[in-house]
Amino acid sequence: MKHSSLWNLVALDASYHEVEFPLQFVDVSLTFLPVGNLTIKDHRIENCRQMAVVASAPGKVLMTGGYLILERPNAGIVLSTNARFYAIVKPLYEETKPESWAWAWTDVKLTSPQMARETMYKLSLKHLLLQCVSSSDSRNPFVEYALQYAIAAAHATFDKNKQDELHKLLLLGFDITILGCNEFYSYRNQIEARGLPLTPESLASLPPFTSITFNVEESGGQNCKPEVAKTGLGSSAAMTTAVVAALLHYLGVVNLPSVANGHLQGNEEAKELDVVHIIAQTAHCIAQGKVGSGFDVSSAVYGSQRYMRFSPEVLASAQNAFRGMSIEDAIADVLKANWDHERATFSLPPMMTLLLGEPGTGGSSTPTMVGAVKKWQNADPQNALETWKKLSESNSALEFYFNTLSKLAENNYDTYRSAIDNCSKLTSEMWAEGVTEPNQIEVVKALVGARDAMLGIRCNMRKMGEAAGIPIEPESQMQLLDTTMNMEGVLLAGVPGAGGFDAVFAVILGAASSNVIKVWSSLNVLALLVREDPRGVRLETNDPRATQITTAVSLMHIE
């Protein structure tokens, strides 16, 4: 990882080992800047001392826009899911000690029960720099940057009275616990070890937040697998968003919404989420060591959407500004920057179900694959441009047919329901047979159009992978997707996002999911318990799962 001045603000490098700080940061004094029209809500910092804050953010499935979404003005369709990452933030100590007024550092404990890891830090109250004091070298840069930037946002936002309250709260330290739903990780080994079939019922029998599986390191050849066996739902983005949201709410910077269902409405709620989005995007990009498209963080904050990325310069300029600046000043600039991303609400048409299947190959490393595609673009720009153009056209076509189907359902739901129910029992070749009613014909035409658009997406993604020398839709996945698309009631299937060996997705019509799950199980593919859920980040205070989370944490033992 290349170190710009921004990376030097935290005592870690790409391997998460301690490194020396540049001298110019040692004596940087705090400067607090007001940020635009941001305001602090009525909930008091005092209240945060009395209880834990639990926030959650969803994982994602990028249906269209793989690779193209990295460049404006290309857009992508990203669905948020019911798989959620949770962050629990509470004071590390019940009360401050009399001598704490003179402390220059405060304590931070980060616990990841699923990875059996507990890390202790010292946080500089003046410079917000973190120093790991644990013997273990297992660090989490996403949480580290989330903590620094959330506190910096509080400094940049608060007036003098709030600054004093913030200082008292910081002296109590931070106790942060992170938990991801089982759907983010592969548990095939545990299911097979128990002698259970590869079915969603077996997956549901596992305890919540089960310990995760690590990939075995391969010798020789290209190993595109990450350290942890994942399903490709964007765990790092969901985790970062949940931690940022919990911290900002805990510190009193935002008042997170707690909603039972539906999308949030109103300017006040939007402003709260905008702050979460900016800090989460910044922390996630810097932790990754690159400025990505941000679709995963955006969906984690706002939910399902059509997304066009922000200009990379939004953070590139901030990186340059960090040289010689305090973290507080730099985050103040980031909050005031022109975030020009675009998003529009999107969800699957009625009577369509998102289904994900894990083939058991351990996942893929998205940064490695993106790097290979960029290398191919530079080496063969003409063919790359032609492939991207065709891929963009197919992406737009799929979006068009989805929107058409949603409108048809809205205009005449009974006819739409009848057509979908009929098609759910047939393979795609039979959908048009026996359909005579004009409105039903329109539904079938849109279904076939969506299916053909996905076939075009898959074709051009394969071409891109072959040209770049990476397995975007490898042979094993191609066979699985072809088999899936030939089943009754399957509208389309594909590899989400950057492709590779992550879980595949399918969009199923009506009640056809059970048959697909059975066939997948016979093919050694585990159907996950993941479904589309259009909701984004939220406070879990009034959610029943908050009690389950607390119970699960208490039952887990860190060795």
N, C-alpha and C positions, 0 to 999 in steps of 0.2 A: 504494500500500500504506500503510495506517495504521501509524504507529510507536507501539507501546506501549513500556514500558521494556525489555521483553524484546528487541525488535528493535534497540534502541540498543546492545546489548552487542557487536554486530559492526559494523565500520565499513563498512556498505553500506546502500543504500536499495533501493527496488524496481527501480531501474535499475542497481544494482550499482556506483554511484559512491560515492566516499568521502564520509563525512559526519562531522561533529564528534561527539565523545563527550560525553554529559552530564557535568557536573563531579562529580556525586555518585558516578560510577564510578571516577574517577581515583585516589582514595586508598583504595579499598576494600581491606582487608587480607584475606589468606587465612585461612579458618577451615575446618578439616577435621572433618567429622562422620562417625561410624560409621553404617553403613546396615544396620539390621535384623540378619538372620542371614547376610548375604552373606559368603562366604568366598573366599579366593584359592586357586586350585588349585596343584598341585605344579610345573607348568612354570614355570621361572625366567625372570625378566626378562632375565638374562644370555643365555639361549638365543636370545632374540628378536633380539639384536644380530648373530647369526651368519647369519641367513637371512631371506629374504622370507617374509611371511605372505600367502597367497592364499586369499581367501574368495569364495564366490559365493552369489547369491540369485536365485530364479526370478521371472520375469514372471507375470502373472495374466490370467485371463479371468473376469469377473463375469457368471455366467450368469443369476442372478436377484437382485433387490434393487436394481436401478438406481434412484437417487434415494431410494427408501424407506429404504435402509440408512443414510441420514444421520440418521435419527431412531430412537431406541430405542422399543419393543422389536423393531422390524422386523429381520429377519435376511436374509441373502443367501447364495447358494452361490457360492463363488469357487474356481476351479481354478487351481492352480499349474502351470507349464509347463516344458518342457525348454529354453526360452530363458532364459539366465542372464546376470546381470551380474556381472562380476568386479572385485575390488579387490585390488591388490597393494601392500602396505605394507612398507617397509624403511627402514633408517637412510639419511639423506642423506649422512652422513660416516662413514668407517670408524672414526675414533677422535676423542675429544674433545681439544681443544687445551689446553695448560697454563693459559692465561688464561681458559678458559671458565667457571671457577667464579664469575667476576664478571659474567657475561653476564646481561642482563635479558630478552633476546630469543633465540629460536632460529629456524632457517630451515625453511621448508616449501616443497616443490616439488610441484605438482599437474600431472600430464600426462594429457591426453585425446587419444590418437593419432588416434582416429576423427574428431575435430573439428579436428585439427592445432593444438591449443592447449597451451601450457605457461605456467603461472602461478606466480610466486614470491611468497611471503608472509613476513612477520616475525610470529612468535607471541610475545606477551608471556607470560613464564613466571609472572608474578605474577597477572595478571588474566585470562589466556587470551584476550586480544583479538587479532584478526588484522588486519594491515595489508598490503594488496597493494602490492608494490614493482615489479611488472611494468609496462611501458609500455602493454600491452594492457589494455583494460577488460573483458575476458572473464573473469568470475568465476563460481564455482559455489557458490551459497549452501548447497546440500544437503551438499556435502562440507565446507564451512567449518563449519557447525553440527555436523556429525558429528564433526569433529576436536575442536572445543571441548568438546562434551558427553562424548565418550569419555574425554578427559583429565580432565575434571571428575569423571566417575564413578570414575576411578582414584584421584583425590585423596580423594574422599568415602569410598572403600572401604579404602584401604591403611592399615596401621599405620606407625609411625615408620620402621622398617627399610625397608619397601617404599617409603615416600616418598623416601628417600635414593636408592634404586635407580631409582625413577621419574625423579627429577631428572637423574640421569646419562644415562638413556635419552633424555630430552627434549633434552638438549644435543647429541645426535647429529643432531637434525633429523629431518624426515619426507620421504620420497620416496614419493608416492602416485600410482599409475597406475590409471585406471578404463577398463574395456573392456566393451562390451555386445555380446552375440550379434547377428548380422546381423538376426535376426527382430524385434528391437525397432524397426528403422528400415525405411524404404521404399528399395528398390534397383531399382525399376522402370526408372528412367532409365538406370542402368548396364546393365541387362539389354537394354533396347531399343537402347541405343547400340552394343552388341556384336552386334546383329542376332539375338539369341537369342529363342526362344519363351518365353512367359510360363508357365513350368512350374517345379515344385520342383527339377527337375534343373538348370535354368539358375541358380536361386538357390544351389544347392549348389556350383556351379562357381566362385562368387565366393570370394576369399580370406577367411579368418576375420577378423572385425573390420574390414571394409572401411570406408573413409571414407564418412561419411553425407551425405545429400542435404538441402539447406536449401530450405524453401518460398520461393517467390517472393512478395514482398509485393504484395497486391492493392490497387488504388486504388479508393476509393469503396465504399460498401456495407459490410455487416458481414463482417469477416474473422475467422472462428472458428478459423483454422488456427494451430498453434503455429509457432515459429521453425523447428523441425526436422520433416521429414516422418517421422512415426512410424506404427506399426501399432496402438497403443493397448494395449500389454501392461504398462503401468505401469513405464516405464523409470526414472523418478525414485525411486519407492519401492524398486525392486530395487537401484538404484545406492546409495541411502542405506543400505539394510540391509547390503549387501555391505561398504561402507566402514566402517560402525559395527562390524560383526562382525570385520572384519580388524583394526581398530584396537584393539578391546577384547581380542582374542586377543594381539595384538602387545604390548600394554601389560601383559598378565598379569591382566586383570580377569576374563576368562572363559577356559575351555578349550573351544574349539569342537569339536563332534563331527565326526568324519570317517567317513562311512558310505557303503557301496557301494549300499545300497538300503533301502527300507522307512522307516517312521516311527521316530523316536527313542522310547526307552522309559526310564522311571525318573525319580525325582524330581531327581536330580543334573543330568541333561541338561535337564530342564524348567527348572530354576533358571537354568542358563546361558543358555538361549534367552529366558527372561523378561527378563533384564537387557538382552540385545540388542534385544528388542522394545520395551522402554520407552525406551531411548535413541534407537532408530531412529524410533519414533513421534514423539518430542519434536522431534528434528532435522528430520524431514520436515514436520511441521505448522508449525514456526516458519519454515522456509525458504519454505514456500508462502504464509505470511502468513495462514493460517486453520487452524482445527482441523477437519480432515475426518473421515470415518468411520473411516479407518484400516484398511479391509479389505485394501488393496493391500500395506501394510507387514506386516500380520498374516500374509497368505499368503506373503509373501517370507521371513518368519521360520519359520513352522510348516508351510507347505505347504497343499495343498487342504483346504478346511474349510467348515463352515457357520458363519457369523460374525455376531455381534451387537456393535455398536460399544460403545466405552467412553463413559462420561458425559463430555461436553466439559469439565465443571468440573474434571476431573482435571488438565487443562493450563491452564484458565482461572485457577484459583487459583494455579498455579505462575507464570503470567505476572504476576499481581499481586504475588506474593512476590518477584519479581526486582527490584522497586524498592528500591534501597538494599542489596541483597544481592550477595554474590559469586556468580559462576557456579557455583562448587563447592557452596555452600550450597543454591542453587536446585535443582541437579541432585540433591543428596542428598534434598531434599524430594520431587522427582518420583519418585525410586526408591522412596520409602516411601509414596507415595500409594496410594489404593484404586483400582487399575485393575480396573474391573468389566466389562470386555468378556467375551463368552462365545464359545467356539469348540468345535466337535465335528468329528471326522474325517469327511471325505466324499471319495468318488471316484466316477467314473462306473461304472455296472454293467458286468459283463464283456461282452466282444465289442462294445463301443461305443468309437468313436474320435472324439476332438475334432479338428476340421479348421477352419482359419482361412483366409479368402480376403481378399486386399487389392485393393479396387476401384480404387486408384490416384488417390484424391482428396485425399491429403495429410494426413488425420487431422483431429481436431477439438479445440477447447480445452474441456476439461471444466469448469474454473472458470466460464467464460463461460456455459455451458449451465446449470449448477447455479444460478447467480445469476438467470437468467431464470425458472427453475422456481420459485424462492423468491419472486420478485416476483409471479408469477401466483398462488401460494398466498395471498399477503397480499391481493391484489386480488380474488380470487374464492374465498374459503375453503370455501364450501359445495360447489361443483362439484369443487374440488381434493380435498376430503375423500372425496367419492363415488368419484372416479377412483382415488384411492390405495387405498380399501377394495377395489375390484374387482381392482386390480393385486396387492394383497397376497394376496387369495384365490387368484389364478392362480399366484403364486409358491409359495404353500404347497402347492397341488395338484401342481405339477411336482416339488417336493421329495418329496411323498408317493409319487408314481408311480416316481420313481427308487429310492427306498428299497424299494418293493414289488418292483421288478425285481431288485434286489440280493438280496433274501430268496428270491425264486423261483429265482434261480440257485444260491443256497446250498443250498436244500432239494432241488432236483432238477436238477442241472446238465445232464444229457443231454437232458432234455425242453426246458429253457431254450435250450440250444445249437441244437437242432433248429428251434425256433420262430424264433430270431433269424436263423439261416442261411436259412430259408425267406423271411422278411420282407425280408431284405437283397437279394433278387432281384426284389422287387415294389414297385410304388407303394403308398402307404398304403391306397388304396381296395380293394386286392386282398388285404390282409393276413389278413382273417378268412375268406376263401374256402377251402374244403377243409380247414379246421382242425376236427377233431372230438374230439381227445384233451383231456380237461378241463384238465389242467395247461398245455397249450399255449394253450388258450383264455384262461386267466388271464394268460399272458404277453402275448398280443395285446391283451387289454383294457387292460393296464397301458401298453403302447406307445401305443395310441390315446389313452388318458387323458393321457399325457405330451405327446403331440402337440397335443391340444386345449388343454392348459394353456399351452403356448407360444404358440399362436394368440391366447389371451386376453391373455397378457403383451404381445404385439406390438400388439394392438388398443388396449389402454389406454395403452401407451407412445406410440403415435401420437396419441391424443387429448390426452395431456399436452403433447406437442410442439406440436401445432396451437394449443392454448390459450395456451401460453407463447410462441409465435412463434419456436420454434427447431426445427431439423431433427433430431429424435431418431431417427425412421425416415424419412429423406427418400425422395422418389419413386424415385430410382435404387436405393437400398438395398432398398426394398419390392419392386420388380420382381425384383431379384436373389434375395431371400429366398424369394419366392413360387415362382420357377423352381426354386430349390434344393429346397424342400420337396416339390415335385412329382416329384422324381427317385426312381428305384428305390433302396430301402435308406436313405433319409434319414429319420431320426426327427424332427428339428426343426432350425430355423435361426433366428438372431436377431442383433440388434446388441448387443454386450456393454456392460455398464456404463451410462454416460450416453448411449450411442448416438452418432449423428452419422455422420461419414464415415470412422471407423476401420475396421479389418478386421472383417468379419462372421464369425460362427462357425456351425458346423453339427455335429451329433452324428450319426455315420454308423454303420449296423448292419453287422456282419460285415466282408466284404471289398469293400464297395461304394465305398470311397473313391476308387479309381482312376477310376471313371466320373465321379464328381463333379468331380475335378480336371480331367479332359478337358473337360467342359462349361464349367467356370469359365474355363479357358484360352481357349475359343472366344468367351467373353463378355468377354474382356479383363480377367479377374480372376486375380490371381496367388495360387495356393495356397501358403501358407507351410509351412515345415518344422517347424511348432509342433505339439506333441502334449501331452496332459496328462502331467505328472510330479508325483506327490503329495509329493515331497520339498521341504523348505524350505532354509533357509540351511545352509551346510556349509563346512568347511575343505577346501581342495583339495590339501593337501600330498601325499596319496597318489593323487591322481587323475591319469591320463595327460594330461589337458588342461592341467595346470599347466605341463608341459614345452612344450606347443604355445603356450601363452600367452606364455611367456618368449621363445620363438622369434619369435612374431608381433610382440612389442614391439620386439625388436632389429632387425627388418626395416623397421619404420615410421620415417619421417623427419618430424620437426617442422620446418616451414618458418617 
